[in-house]
């Protein structure tokens, strides 16, 4: 009889240790997702802090092409006080606008040779590359976390501890369409 009681206690202990391990693993994965999301927001903030300088440098040369500059400024001020998810979505749109601005700059040789503009352009490009890397890391962390929530047997602990799926960062459909180069160069 004591061996049966010992066996039951050992089995219960194993189940308890397994539940603790799975719960801690899910918490670590959820915190990794939060860390990546925060990292994206930090780089977006750094990039957004550079944007007024870039706009100032560009306006001097491209005063009549204010559409892109105005939209960038509007988005920058909008995402400054937004939630993390809204900052990430706004940051994606700002990235596409900065690409459009790059194409517009090609028509201004004086601007392309301006030292301040070149420095700002390099810094923003560096941050865009960093953002791409962090977004990929975030999506990998979210996929890992979501898989852990959905897959058996960890799904039992996930539902018990109320873990919720996280959204991947997705590129808007408008940015996935083919680019009409002729349209960009106005020819």
C-alpha positions as CSV (number, residue, x, y, z in Angstrom):
1,X,0.0,0.0,0.0
2,X,2.8,2.4,0.8
3,X,4.4,1.9,-2.6
4,X,1.1,2.9,-4.3
5,X,1.0,6.0,-2.1
6,X,4.6,6.8,-2.9
7,X,4.0,6.2,-6.6
8,X,1.0,8.6,-6.6
9,X,3.0,11.2,-4.7
10,X,5.9,10.9,-7.2
11,X,3.5,11.1,-10.1
12,X,1.8,14.2,-8.6
13,X,5.2,15.7,-7.9
14,X,6.3,15.1,-11.5
15,X,3.0,16.7,-12.8
16,X,3.5,19.7,-10.5
17,X,7.1,20.2,-11.6
18,X,6.1,19.9,-15.2
19,X,3.4,22.5,-14.7
20,X,5.8,24.9,-13.0
21,X,8.4,24.4,-15.8
22,X,5.8,25.0,-18.6
23,X,4.4,28.0,-16.8
24,X,7.8,29.6,-16.3
25,X,8.7,28.9,-19.9
26,X,5.5,30.6,-21.2
27,X,6.2,33.6,-18.9
28,X,9.8,33.8,-20.3
29,X,8.5,33.7,-23.9
30,X,5.8,36.3,-23.2
31,X,8.4,38.6,-21.7
32,X,10.7,38.1,-24.7
33,X,7.8,39.3,-26.9
34,X,7.4,42.4,-24.7
35,X,11.1,43.0,-24.8
36,X,11.2,42.9,-28.6
37,X,8.1,45.2,-28.8
38,X,9.8,47.6,-26.5
39,X,13.0,47.5,-28.6
40,X,11.0,48.4,-31.7
41,X,9.5,51.4,-29.9
42,X,12.9,52.6,-28.7
43,X,14.3,52.6,-32.2
44,X,11.2,54.2,-33.5
45,X,11.6,57.0,-30.9
46,X,15.2,57.5,-31.9
47,X,14.3,57.7,-35.6
48,X,11.4,60.0,-34.9
49,X,13.7,62.3,-32.9
50,X,15.9,62.6,-36.1
51,X,13.0,63.3,-38.4
52,X,12.5,67.0,-37.6
53,X,16.2,67.6,-38.5
54,X,15.8,65.7,-41.7
55,X,12.6,67.6,-42.6
56,X,14.4,70.9,-41.9
57,X,17.3,70.0,-44.1
58,X,15.1,68.8,-46.9
59,X,12.6,71.7,-46.8
60,X,15.4,74.1,-47.5
61,X,15.9,72.5,-50.9
62,X,12.4,71.0,-51.6
63,X,10.0,73.6,-50.3
64,X,7.4,72.9,-53.0
65,X,7.2,69.1,-52.4
66,X,5.6,69.2,-49.0
67,X,3.2,66.3,-49.3
68,X,5.6,63.6,-48.1
69,X,7.2,65.9,-45.5
70,X,3.8,66.9,-44.1
71,X,2.6,63.3,-43.8
72,X,5.9,62.3,-42.1
73,X,5.5,65.1,-39.6
74,X,1.8,64.3,-38.9
75,X,2.6,60.6,-38.3
76,X,5.5,61.4,-36.1
77,X,3.4,63.6,-33.8
78,X,0.6,61.0,-33.9
79,X,2.7,58.1,-32.8
80,X,4.5,60.1,-30.1
81,X,1.7,59.6,-27.7
82,X,0.3,56.3,-29.1
83,X,0.2,52.8,-27.7
84,X,3.1,50.4,-28.6
85,X,1.0,48.7,-31.3
86,X,0.0,52.0,-32.8
87,X,3.6,53.2,-32.7
88,X,4.7,50.1,-34.6
89,X,2.0,50.5,-37.2
90,X,2.8,54.2,-37.6
91,X,6.5,53.4,-37.7
92,X,5.9,51.1,-40.7
93,X,4.1,53.8,-42.6
94,X,6.9,56.3,-41.8
95,X,9.4,53.8,-43.1
96,X,7.6,53.7,-46.5
97,X,7.3,57.5,-46.6
98,X,11.0,57.9,-45.9
99,X,11.7,55.6,-48.9
100,X,9.5,57.9,-51.0
101,X,11.4,60.9,-49.7
102,X,14.7,59.2,-50.8
103,X,13.4,58.9,-54.4
104,X,12.3,62.6,-54.4
105,X,15.8,63.7,-53.1
106,X,17.3,62.3,-56.3
107,X,16.1,65.4,-58.2
108,X,18.1,67.7,-55.9
109,X,21.9,67.3,-56.4
110,X,22.6,70.2,-53.9
111,X,20.7,68.4,-51.2
112,X,22.4,65.1,-51.9
113,X,25.7,66.8,-51.3
114,X,24.7,68.6,-48.1
115,X,26.8,67.2,-45.3
116,X,24.0,67.5,-42.6
117,X,21.5,65.8,-44.9
118,X,24.0,63.0,-45.7
119,X,24.7,62.4,-42.0
120,X,20.9,62.4,-41.1
121,X,20.2,60.1,-44.1
122,X,22.9,57.7,-43.0
123,X,21.6,57.6,-39.4
124,X,18.0,57.1,-40.4
125,X,19.0,54.3,-42.9
126,X,21.0,52.7,-40.1
127,X,17.9,52.8,-37.8
128,X,15.7,51.4,-40.6
129,X,18.0,48.5,-40.9
130,X,17.9,48.0,-37.1
131,X,14.1,48.2,-37.2
132,X,14.0,45.5,-39.8
133,X,16.2,43.2,-37.7
134,X,14.2,43.9,-34.5
135,X,10.9,43.3,-36.4
136,X,12.1,39.9,-37.6
137,X,13.3,39.1,-34.0
138,X,9.9,40.2,-32.7
139,X,8.0,38.0,-35.2
140,X,10.2,35.0,-34.3
141,X,9.5,35.6,-30.6
142,X,5.8,35.9,-31.2
143,X,5.7,32.8,-33.4
144,X,7.5,30.8,-30.7
145,X,5.2,32.1,-27.9
146,X,2.1,31.5,-30.0
147,X,3.2,28.0,-30.8
148,X,3.8,27.3,-27.1
149,X,0.3,28.5,-26.3
150,X,-1.4,26.4,-29.0
151,X,0.5,23.2,-28.8
152,X,-0.4,20.3,-26.5
153,X,0.5,19.8,-23.7
154,X,1.6,23.4,-22.9
155,X,-1.7,24.7,-24.2
156,X,-3.3,23.3,-21.0
157,X,-1.1,25.5,-18.8
158,X,-1.4,28.4,-21.2
159,X,-5.2,28.4,-21.0
160,X,-5.1,27.9,-17.3
161,X,-2.7,30.9,-16.9
162,X,-4.7,33.0,-19.4
163,X,-1.9,33.5,-21.9
164,X,-3.1,35.2,-25.1
165,X,-1.8,35.1,-28.6
166,X,0.2,38.0,-29.8
167,X,0.0,39.6,-33.3
168,X,2.8,39.4,-35.8
169,X,4.0,42.7,-37.4
170,X,2.6,42.6,-40.9
171,X,3.5,44.8,-43.8
172,X,0.4,46.7,-45.2
173,X,-0.8,45.5,-48.5
174,X,-0.1,48.8,-50.1
175,X,3.6,48.3,-49.4
176,X,3.7,44.8,-51.0
177,X,2.5,45.9,-54.4
178,X,5.0,46.3,-57.2
179,X,6.6,49.7,-57.4
180,X,6.0,51.7,-60.6
181,X,9.4,53.2,-61.1
182,X,8.2,55.5,-63.9
183,X,5.6,57.0,-61.5
184,X,8.2,57.6,-58.8
185,X,10.5,59.5,-61.1
186,X,7.5,61.5,-62.5
187,X,8.1,60.5,-66.2
